[in-house]
Amino acid sequence: MADDPSSTVEPAPLQDATSSGPFSPTSAVAATATLVTANSPNQSTATGNVMSPTTPRRHTSRRFSQKRGRSNSSFNTLGSGGHLDPHHEALQKIRQFLKGRSAFDVFPLSYRFIIFDTKLTVKHALATMNQHGIVSAPLYDSKQWKFAGMLTLIDIIHLIQFYYLKAETFETATSDVETFKIESLRNIEKDLSVPPPPLYFIHPSRPLFEACKLLIQSHARRLPLIDLDSESGLELIVSVLTQYRVLKFVSTNCAKEISALNYSLRSLGIGTYVDPKPPAGTDNPYYPIATASMESTVFNVVNMFSELGISAVPILDENGVVLNIYEALDVTETTHYSQSASTNGMLSTSSSQTPLPPQAESAKEIEE
């Protein structure tokens, strides 16, 4: 199915987690935003300020380091029932720390991120992601001059599903993908009856605690930071907050409190465990955990990712021993390294067994 160059999918309404006044994080920050457009897929780099349609003139100084001093060294450790145990006392201190920091404080003094124009082809976007070792990127609608969402691995998985089910031949699918634009991905979701992803975002000056709550409530792995240009009123993509950045920030600044978190994951209900009493009719001995074998096809695992909303599947042998883990990132690596990029191939012959370059390894950490 060839993409219609004239078709433009309107982005879903933005769901602003919170409103705030003008924010100026970029004047003293060596930020580099690279806008990859359809006309110049390898250029358009703005250094010094985050990407914006018009670069605002701001003069606010920012003097933070990655490991920042705490504003309050003592916190209230008394609950309504008396003194808290060490675990909950540490949690309370970490929450207070998050409430005293903004979402933008997580980022280092110098950072770089890449933005894709929605007119860009998926082929160029995927090549750029592989080149820079990233697994997601914010999208910008250059026609409406506004934030348009995120391009993530799940979008690539939906594209693979669509062409696997709809394309007549592999050659036809390959030809269509050459010109398929990012803005047409929403049409793919409609054809697959997949709901479009909600466009959550937050202002960069809001407390980090609020951003973390939104990440949990939305089950998202990343949260765009969006500001408004005080001169033009247009949206500025400041950066994207990820779970990995938050965890790294907390581990750097709250090492003492983390050492007191002595409850087990199972006692806290964190994780997915095999149900000893699975529902009648299920033939999965590891219910509700989705698993695969070395004989499973890549497409079957891709379907699991899409239908179950998961990002990794353990690969088991006939005795239930874990041999490996197939992740969503491995799908793009398979299409990158494989000559045929066929999803009919078994996991035992896919490139998921190929060691990833250092960039991709770090990208996997950021994604999770």
ZILIN-V490673 format. One record per helix or strand of 2 or more residues. SS is the DSSP state (H for helix, E for strand). FROM is the first residue (numbers start at 1). TO is the last residue. If there is no record, write none. Layout:
BEGIN
SS_FROM_TO / SS_FROM_TO
END
This chain:
BEGIN
E_15_16 / E_30_36 / E_45_47 / E_78_79 / E_82_83 / H_86_99 / H_103_106 / E_110_117 / H_122_132 / E_136_141 / E_146_152 / H_153_166 / H_170_177 / H_182_191 / E_200_202 / H_208_218 / E_222_228 / E_235_242 / H_243_253 / H_255_258 / E_291_292 / H_298_308 / E_312_316 / E_322_327 / H_328_337 / H_347_349 / H_351_353 / H_358_367
END
